[in-house]
Amino acid sequence: MIGKTLKKTNHTPSLATRLAQALRFVDEETGAVIPPIQTTTTYMRDGDYEIRKPYWYRRDGNQTTAHAEKIIAELEGAEDSLLFASGMSAAMGVIEHLPAGAHVVVPRVMYHGVLHQFQTYAARGRLSVDYYEAGNLEEMASAVQNGKTALVWAETPNNPDWTVTDIKAAAGIAHAAGAKLVTDCTGTPPCATRALDFGADISFHSATKYLNGHSDITAGVLSVRETGTYWDEIANIRMLNGTVLHSFDAWLLIRGMRTLFLRVEKQTQNALAIAAHFENHPLVEKVLFPGLLSDPGHDVQMRQTGGQFGGMMSIITKGNEQTAIDVARNCQIFYPATSLGGVESLIEHRKTTSGEGFPVHPNLLRLSVGIEDPDDLIYDLEQALERANA
């Protein structure tokens, strides 16, 4: 552009630029470009003894948490977002707002903590639950009951086999029956998948993971296309349960989100390299990753992410369950740890973590690929596979 004269236009900065600058934050008094941490638990009323809206007590939120929520709402293209103290507390906000006896439809395999809560509520007679195979729209449609189903939950890509669900098609099924669609796209954050744009009513994310990206907080977030009475009920549940995200954690989340686009781009590149290397490896039975052209969900996931597949994949090793466990414990660069979405790479034997009752292949290793040198990560898996099969 040097030497050229730009035409005078109303240029709008991209979302990536706005996120990098925390929505162009500037403290009006000091000029600081980093948002402050507001720690007060209570607020003094004004001279007329009126509440200085919108806050009156910490359980309602504060400016630090609200700033993080505003960033996420813009990322999601949402009317509003609510941050919770953990991903599970955000999921519980959705579950608890459902009326007694409500019918819900959920995947048979999904994040085990949320699945356990649905099963617990069903066992107590609090909810009626039917199941479908993740990604199978015909089974989803068969499980949905017209005029009775209140909520359809879709996790895409599905943890830990990374099956892809077509969000637009799932929204059509849910809405035709009068139900709301909730999506959990934690594995591909809203810089990659904007579920609300595809028709989801509520987008859920464990913000602990990619949104924060540094493995130093727990957080959960719900975002909605349209607010309403149900949204007020969820906010009230958060307030009464005291599960609003803490101020320092909200500040760390803001910090983490400023590099979200960069991190996910690098994690995608690394994951693609690892998946391609091990797709036909003699010691690997199968690589599960929607970024592979051979993956059955590739085309849908390409449409839903624009090619930003993220860093989540699983490999099923040859041998037996102990072989898979040995691969995980023999890694020297991958951390043998639970969680995902951080800048560091993690490996986890999923059956050990999820328990015997969870329907997962005994040889499945879940990988959260970080931002390290991909050659180092490939070497690490190679040496771990060789040692486990020696």
Helices and strands as residue ranges (DSSP letters): H 15-20, G 58-60, H 63-76, E 80-84, H 87-97, E 102-107, H 112-123, E 127-132, H 137-143, E 149-155, H 167-176, E 180-184, G 195-198, E 202-205, E 220-224, H 229-241, H 247-257, H 260-278, E 284-288, H 298-305, E 312-317, H 321-330, E 335-336, E 346-349, H 350-354, E 364-368, H 374-388
